[in-house]
Amino acid sequence: MKKRYLLSIISTTLLFPIQAQAFDFSNVILWAGTGSNEAVFVIDFKQAPAPASYAWGYRWSGTKTAADMLLAIDALDANLTVTTQLFGSSVFVDNITYNSPTTGTTFTGAPFPAGYFNTFGGGTGGSPSWISASVGLSDTLLINHDWQGASWVSGPNFDVMAPSTPIAAVAEPASILALSMAALGMISKKRRNRV
């Protein structure tokens, strides 16, 4: 009985992270890269059902750009697909699709002219102060504790809205199941060793 209860708690916590009023670096679950610097990328699909805004973390050393960050996150998360395009000498977001393990919903943009992903810089610190980016992702140098984001823009007026408060992106269900089974196995082994 205790095993099932513990497994239930672990699975629920990993599948359905709690959305707090504020979101900061400590709420990030999936981190791409390694290094002493950290930044968060928020993607807001501005679509139902909620939540439709997700966050991933990125760690690095040296000099990196927002394009490096987004492509590393794309490589990390099997549920995320990012396509970019070169416009002039800079990289811009073409489309993003996310198969949310949290809601079971697939969020996606559609290629221009149906809409586009507007990118934002959020400054540094505990929470973002979003400002629409005036340059491409490859021209945006990251700094430690940086916030970067993208928000879907569509509709008759193409109103640009900053990303809303996200929830942490989570690992795919197969990874969560493997983690849960490993935890259950460790508990069983500990009980056998006590007997």
C-alpha positions as protocol buffer text, in pm:
chain_id: "A"
residue {
  index: 1
  type: MET
  ca { x: 0 y: 0 z: 0 }
}
residue {
  index: 2
  type: LYS
  ca { x: 281 y: 242 z: 92 }
}
residue {
  index: 3
  type: LYS
  ca { x: 462 y: 158 z: -232 }
}
residue {
  index: 4
  type: ARG
  ca { x: 159 y: 249 z: -443 }
}
residue {
  index: 5
  type: TYR
  ca { x: 108 y: 570 z: -246 }
}
residue {
  index: 6
  type: LEU
  ca { x: 473 y: 674 z: -295 }
}
residue {
  index: 7
  type: LEU
  ca { x: 464 y: 585 z: -664 }
}
residue {
  index: 8
  type: SER
  ca { x: 146 y: 789 z: -703 }
}
residue {
  index: 9
  type: ILE
  ca { x: 303 y: 1093 z: -537 }
}
residue {
  index: 10
  type: ILE
  ca { x: 620 y: 1070 z: -748 }
}
residue {
  index: 11
  type: SER
  ca { x: 427 y: 1029 z: -1074 }
}
residue {
  index: 12
  type: THR
  ca { x: 184 y: 1309 z: -996 }
}
residue {
  index: 13
  type: THR
  ca { x: 461 y: 1550 z: -900 }
}
residue {
  index: 14
  type: LEU
  ca { x: 656 y: 1482 z: -1218 }
}
residue {
  index: 15
  type: LEU
  ca { x: 357 y: 1481 z: -1453 }
}
residue {
  index: 16
  type: PHE
  ca { x: 170 y: 1779 z: -1310 }
}
residue {
  index: 17
  type: PRO
  ca { x: 405 y: 2041 z: -1171 }
}
residue {
  index: 18
  type: ILE
  ca { x: 234 y: 2299 z: -956 }
}
residue {
  index: 19
  type: GLN
  ca { x: 187 y: 2634 z: -1124 }
}
residue {
  index: 20
  type: ALA
  ca { x: 274 y: 2904 z: -876 }
}
residue {
  index: 21
  type: GLN
  ca { x: 181 y: 3270 z: -908 }
}
residue {
  index: 22
  type: ALA
  ca { x: 547 y: 3349 z: -970 }
}
residue {
  index: 23
  type: PHE
  ca { x: 791 y: 3144 z: -1171 }
}
residue {
  index: 24
  type: ASP
  ca { x: 1165 y: 3159 z: -1118 }
}
residue {
  index: 25
  type: PHE
  ca { x: 1476 y: 2957 z: -1198 }
}
residue {
  index: 26
  type: SER
  ca { x: 1411 y: 2716 z: -909 }
}
residue {
  index: 27
  type: ASN
  ca { x: 1089 y: 2602 z: -1081 }
}
residue {
  index: 28
  type: VAL
  ca { x: 1266 y: 2478 z: -1396 }
}
residue {
  index: 29
  type: ILE
  ca { x: 1273 y: 2099 z: -1430 }
}
residue {
  index: 30
  type: LEU
  ca { x: 1439 y: 2039 z: -1771 }
}
residue {
  index: 31
  type: TRP
  ca { x: 1786 y: 2189 z: -1816 }
}
residue {
  index: 32
  type: ALA
  ca { x: 1988 y: 2169 z: -2139 }
}
residue {
  index: 33
  type: GLY
  ca { x: 2363 y: 2214 z: -2144 }
}
residue {
  index: 34
  type: THR
  ca { x: 2624 y: 2245 z: -1871 }
}
residue {
  index: 35
  type: GLY
  ca { x: 2816 y: 2536 z: -1730 }
}
residue {
  index: 36
  type: SER
  ca { x: 2816 y: 2804 z: -1463 }
}
residue {
  index: 37
  type: ASN
  ca { x: 2563 y: 3038 z: -1632 }
}
residue {
  index: 38
  type: GLU
  ca { x: 2186 y: 2982 z: -1638 }
}
residue {
  index: 39
  type: ALA
  ca { x: 1901 y: 3123 z: -1845 }
}
residue {
  index: 40
  type: VAL
  ca { x: 1534 y: 3036 z: -1894 }
}
residue {
  index: 41
  type: PHE
  ca { x: 1342 y: 3020 z: -2224 }
}
residue {
  index: 42
  type: VAL
  ca { x: 962 y: 3058 z: -2208 }
}
residue {
  index: 43
  type: ILE
  ca { x: 739 y: 2957 z: -2499 }
}
residue {
  index: 44
  type: ASP
  ca { x: 376 y: 3073 z: -2487 }
}
residue {
  index: 45
  type: PHE
  ca { x: 144 y: 2928 z: -2750 }
}
residue {
  index: 46
  type: LYS
  ca { x: -144 y: 3160 z: -2650 }
}
residue {
  index: 47
  type: GLN
  ca { x: -385 y: 2871 z: -2718 }
}
residue {
  index: 48
  type: ALA
  ca { x: -640 y: 2674 z: -2517 }
}
residue {
  index: 49
  type: PRO
  ca { x: -640 y: 2459 z: -2312 }
}
residue {
  index: 50
  type: ALA
  ca { x: -435 y: 2623 z: -2041 }
}
residue {
  index: 51
  type: PRO
  ca { x: -158 y: 2598 z: -1949 }
}
residue {
  index: 52
  type: ALA
  ca { x: -6 y: 2691 z: -2284 }
}
residue {
  index: 53
  type: SER
  ca { x: 311 y: 2860 z: -2160 }
}
residue {
  index: 54
  type: TYR
  ca { x: 614 y: 2642 z: -2076 }
}
residue {
  index: 55
  type: ALA
  ca { x: 969 y: 2705 z: -1955 }
}
residue {
  index: 56
  type: TRP
  ca { x: 1301 y: 2526 z: -2003 }
}
residue {
  index: 57
  type: GLY
  ca { x: 1643 y: 2604 z: -1860 }
}
residue {
  index: 58
  type: TYR
  ca { x: 1982 y: 2635 z: -2028 }
}
residue {
  index: 59
  type: ARG
  ca { x: 2330 y: 2618 z: -1874 }
}
residue {
  index: 60
  type: TRP
  ca { x: 2647 y: 2724 z: -2049 }
}
residue {
  index: 61
  type: SER
  ca { x: 2995 y: 2871 z: -2017 }
}
residue {
  index: 62
  type: GLY
  ca { x: 3158 y: 3118 z: -2251 }
}
residue {
  index: 63
  type: THR
  ca { x: 2961 y: 3313 z: -2510 }
}
residue {
  index: 64
  type: LYS
  ca { x: 2624 y: 3179 z: -2628 }
}
residue {
  index: 65
  type: THR
  ca { x: 2321 y: 3325 z: -2805 }
}
residue {
  index: 66
  type: ALA
  ca { x: 1946 y: 3281 z: -2766 }
}
residue {
  index: 67
  type: ALA
  ca { x: 1961 y: 3067 z: -3084 }
}
residue {
  index: 68
  type: ASP
  ca { x: 2216 y: 2833 z: -2918 }
}
residue {
  index: 69
  type: MET
  ca { x: 1986 y: 2811 z: -2617 }
}
residue {
  index: 70
  type: LEU
  ca { x: 1666 y: 2733 z: -2808 }
}
residue {
  index: 71
  type: LEU
  ca { x: 1835 y: 2473 z: -3030 }
}
residue {
  index: 72
  type: ALA
  ca { x: 1994 y: 2299 z: -2726 }
}
residue {
  index: 73
  type: ILE
  ca { x: 1652 y: 2286 z: -2555 }
}
residue {
  index: 74
  type: ASP
  ca { x: 1501 y: 2146 z: -2877 }
}
residue {
  index: 75
  type: ALA
  ca { x: 1768 y: 1873 z: -2883 }
}
residue {
  index: 76
  type: LEU
  ca { x: 1702 y: 1788 z: -2515 }
}
residue {
  index: 77
  type: ASP
  ca { x: 1321 y: 1764 z: -2519 }
}
residue {
  index: 78
  type: ALA
  ca { x: 1173 y: 1496 z: -2747 }
}
residue {
  index: 79
  type: ASN
  ca { x: 832 y: 1665 z: -2711 }
}
residue {
  index: 80
  type: LEU
  ca { x: 959 y: 1992 z: -2860 }
}
residue {
  index: 81
  type: THR
  ca { x: 1021 y: 2066 z: -3228 }
}
residue {
  index: 82
  type: VAL
  ca { x: 1172 y: 2401 z: -3325 }
}
residue {
  index: 83
  type: THR
  ca { x: 1232 y: 2515 z: -3681 }
}
residue {
  index: 84
  type: THR
  ca { x: 1426 y: 2831 z: -3754 }
}
residue {
  index: 85
  type: GLN
  ca { x: 1502 y: 3030 z: -4064 }
}
residue {
  index: 86
  type: LEU
  ca { x: 1783 y: 3258 z: -4165 }
}
residue {
  index: 87
  type: PHE
  ca { x: 1671 y: 3611 z: -4249 }
}
residue {
  index: 88
  type: GLY
  ca { x: 1962 y: 3823 z: -4358 }
}
residue {
  index: 89
  type: SER
  ca { x: 2241 y: 3713 z: -4126 }
}
residue {
  index: 90
  type: SER
  ca { x: 2025 y: 3628 z: -3824 }
}
residue {
  index: 91
  type: VAL
  ca { x: 1827 y: 3325 z: -3709 }
}
residue {
  index: 92
  type: PHE
  ca { x: 1455 y: 3369 z: -3636 }
}
residue {
  index: 93
  type: VAL
  ca { x: 1189 y: 3125 z: -3511 }
}
residue {
  index: 94
  type: ASP
  ca { x: 988 y: 2977 z: -3797 }
}
residue {
  index: 95
  type: ASN
  ca { x: 769 y: 2738 z: -3601 }
}
residue {
  index: 96
  type: ILE
  ca { x: 748 y: 2557 z: -3267 }
}
residue {
  index: 97
  type: THR
  ca { x: 545 y: 2248 z: -3179 }
}
residue {
  index: 98
  type: TYR
  ca { x: 517 y: 2105 z: -2828 }
}
residue {
  index: 99
  type: ASN
  ca { x: 345 y: 1780 z: -2729 }
}
residue {
  index: 100
  type: SER
  ca { x: 268 y: 1859 z: -2366 }
}
residue {
  index: 101
  type: PRO
  ca { x: 300 y: 1556 z: -2134 }
}
residue {
  index: 102
  type: THR
  ca { x: 124 y: 1768 z: -1870 }
}
residue {
  index: 103
  type: THR
  ca { x: -201 y: 1819 z: -2063 }
}
residue {
  index: 104
  type: GLY
  ca { x: -172 y: 1567 z: -2347 }
}
residue {
  index: 105
  type: THR
  ca { x: -225 y: 1857 z: -2589 }
}
residue {
  index: 106
  type: THR
  ca { x: -17 y: 1933 z: -2896 }
}
residue {
  index: 107
  type: PHE
  ca { x: 50 y: 2304 z: -2928 }
}
residue {
  index: 108
  type: THR
  ca { x: 179 y: 2442 z: -3255 }
}
residue {
  index: 109
  type: GLY
  ca { x: 208 y: 2760 z: -3449 }
}
residue {
  index: 110
  type: ALA
  ca { x: 149 y: 2775 z: -3820 }
}
residue {
  index: 111
  type: PRO
  ca { x: 393 y: 2916 z: -4071 }
}
residue {
  index: 112
  type: PHE
  ca { x: 358 y: 3281 z: -4169 }
}
residue {
  index: 113
  type: PRO
  ca { x: 121 y: 3440 z: -4284 }
}
residue {
  index: 114
  type: ALA
  ca { x: -117 y: 3251 z: -4048 }
}
residue {
  index: 115
  type: GLY
  ca { x: 86 y: 3381 z: -3753 }
}
residue {
  index: 116
  type: TYR
  ca { x: 435 y: 3393 z: -3614 }
}
residue {
  index: 117
  type: PHE
  ca { x: 637 y: 3360 z: -3295 }
}
residue {
  index: 118
  type: ASN
  ca { x: 747 y: 3699 z: -3165 }
}
residue {
  index: 119
  type: THR
  ca { x: 1061 y: 3679 z: -2951 }
}
residue {
  index: 120
  type: PHE
  ca { x: 1123 y: 3865 z: -2627 }
}
residue {
  index: 121
  type: GLY
  ca { x: 1400 y: 3948 z: -2389 }
}
residue {
  index: 122
  type: GLY
  ca { x: 1304 y: 3943 z: -2024 }
}
residue {
  index: 123
  type: GLY
  ca { x: 1610 y: 4093 z: -1861 }
}
residue {
  index: 124
  type: THR
  ca { x: 1781 y: 3926 z: -1570 }
}
residue {
  index: 125
  type: GLY
  ca { x: 1674 y: 3842 z: -1219 }
}
residue {
  index: 126
  type: GLY
  ca { x: 1400 y: 3659 z: -1034 }
}
residue {
  index: 127
  type: SER
  ca { x: 1119 y: 3718 z: -1283 }
}
residue {
  index: 128
  type: PRO
  ca { x: 1105 y: 3854 z: -1638 }
}
residue {
  index: 129
  type: SER
  ca { x: 1016 y: 4203 z: -1756 }
}
residue {
  index: 130
  type: TRP
  ca { x: 937 y: 4123 z: -2118 }
}
residue {
  index: 131
  type: ILE
  ca { x: 1040 y: 4352 z: -2405 }
}
residue {
  index: 132
  type: SER
  ca { x: 982 y: 4257 z: -2770 }
}
residue {
  index: 133
  type: ALA
  ca { x: 1314 y: 4167 z: -2933 }
}
residue {
  index: 134
  type: SER
  ca { x: 1436 y: 4388 z: -3214 }
}
residue {
  index: 135
  type: VAL
  ca { x: 1699 y: 4141 z: -3339 }
}
residue {
  index: 136
  type: GLY
  ca { x: 1710 y: 3773 z: -3423 }
}
residue {
  index: 137
  type: LEU
  ca { x: 1795 y: 3493 z: -3182 }
}
residue {
  index: 138
  type: SER
  ca { x: 2150 y: 3457 z: -3315 }
}
residue {
  index: 139
  type: ASP
  ca { x: 2215 y: 3828 z: -3245 }
}
residue {
  index: 140
  type: THR
  ca { x: 2095 y: 3803 z: -2883 }
}
residue {
  index: 141
  type: LEU
  ca { x: 2388 y: 3729 z: -2653 }
}
residue {
  index: 142
  type: LEU
  ca { x: 2295 y: 3552 z: -2331 }
}
residue {
  index: 143
  type: ILE
  ca { x: 2399 y: 3673 z: -1988 }
}
residue {
  index: 144
  type: ASN
  ca { x: 2375 y: 3485 z: -1659 }
}
residue {
  index: 145
  type: HIS
  ca { x: 2018 y: 3469 z: -1516 }
}
residue {
  index: 146
  type: ASP
  ca { x: 1875 y: 3584 z: -1850 }
}
residue {
  index: 147
  type: TRP
  ca { x: 1511 y: 3539 z: -1953 }
}
residue {
  index: 148
  type: GLN
  ca { x: 1429 y: 3478 z: -2320 }
}
residue {
  index: 149
  type: GLY
  ca { x: 1091 y: 3397 z: -2468 }
}
residue {
  index: 150
  type: ALA
  ca { x: 868 y: 3347 z: -2768 }
}
residue {
  index: 151
  type: SER
  ca { x: 496 y: 3412 z: -2791 }
}
residue {
  index: 152
  type: TRP
  ca { x: 254 y: 3305 z: -3065 }
}
residue {
  index: 153
  type: VAL
  ca { x: 93 y: 3595 z: -3251 }
}
residue {
  index: 154
  type: SER
  ca { x: -210 y: 3546 z: -3477 }
}
residue {
  index: 155
  type: GLY
  ca { x: -561 y: 3672 z: -3537 }
}
residue {
  index: 156
  type: PRO
  ca { x: -704 y: 3955 z: -3737 }
}
residue {
  index: 157
  type: ASN
  ca { x: -491 y: 4226 z: -3569 }
}
residue {
  index: 158
  type: PHE
  ca { x: -176 y: 4025 z: -3494 }
}
residue {
  index: 159
  type: ASP
  ca { x: -165 y: 4169 z: -3141 }
}
residue {
  index: 160
  type: VAL
  ca { x: 173 y: 4100 z: -2982 }
}
residue {
  index: 161
  type: MET
  ca { x: 145 y: 3982 z: -2622 }
}
residue {
  index: 162
  type: ALA
  ca { x: 437 y: 3892 z: -2396 }
}
residue {
  index: 163
  type: PRO
  ca { x: 466 y: 3537 z: -2264 }
}
residue {
  index: 164
  type: SER
  ca { x: 245 y: 3467 z: -1964 }
}
residue {
  index: 165
  type: THR
  ca { x: 359 y: 3297 z: -1643 }
}
residue {
  index: 166
  type: PRO
  ca { x: 474 y: 2948 z: -1748 }
}
residue {
  index: 167
  type: ILE
  ca { x: 482 y: 2609 z: -1590 }
}
residue {
  index: 168
  type: ALA
  ca { x: 792 y: 2394 z: -1610 }
}
residue {
  index: 169
  type: ALA
  ca { x: 821 y: 2171 z: -1912 }
}
residue {
  index: 170
  type: VAL
  ca { x: 850 y: 1809 z: -1798 }
}
residue {
  index: 171
  type: ALA
  ca { x: 1010 y: 1496 z: -1935 }
}
residue {
  index: 172
  type: GLU
  ca { x: 817 y: 1266 z: -2161 }
}
residue {
  index: 173
  type: PRO
  ca { x: 597 y: 1005 z: -1986 }
}
residue {
  index: 174
  type: ALA
  ca { x: 835 y: 718 z: -2069 }
}
residue {
  index: 175
  type: SER
  ca { x: 1115 y: 893 z: -1877 }
}
residue {
  index: 176
  type: ILE
  ca { x: 882 y: 963 z: -1587 }
}
residue {
  index: 177
  type: LEU
  ca { x: 776 y: 599 z: -1576 }
}
residue {
  index: 178
  type: ALA
  ca { x: 1141 y: 489 z: -1574 }
}
residue {
  index: 179
  type: LEU
  ca { x: 1219 y: 727 z: -1286 }
}
residue {
  index: 180
  type: SER
  ca { x: 915 y: 607 z: -1092 }
}
residue {
  index: 181
  type: MET
  ca { x: 1006 y: 241 z: -1145 }
}
residue {
  index: 182
  type: ALA
  ca { x: 1364 y: 308 z: -1033 }
}
residue {
  index: 183
  type: ALA
  ca { x: 1238 y: 475 z: -715 }
}
residue {
  index: 184
  type: LEU
  ca { x: 1005 y: 182 z: -647 }
}
residue {
  index: 185
  type: GLY
  ca { x: 1291 y: -62 z: -705 }
}
residue {
  index: 186
  type: MET
  ca { x: 1513 y: 121 z: -455 }
}
residue {
  index: 187
  type: ILE
  ca { x: 1236 y: 112 z: -193 }
}
residue {
  index: 188
  type: SER
  ca { x: 1182 y: -262 z: -248 }
}
residue {
  index: 189
  type: LYS
  ca { x: 1555 y: -333 z: -222 }
}
residue {
  index: 190
  type: LYS
  ca { x: 1581 y: -131 z: 100 }
}
residue {
  index: 191
  type: ARG
  ca { x: 1290 y: -327 z: 254 }
}
residue {
  index: 192
  type: ARG
  ca { x: 1447 y: -663 z: 158 }
}
residue {
  index: 193
  type: ASN
  ca { x: 1779 y: -560 z: 310 }
}
residue {
  index: 194
  type: ARG
  ca { x: 1604 y: -478 z: 640 }
}
residue {
  index: 195
  type: VAL
  ca { x: 1441 y: -820 z: 665 }
}
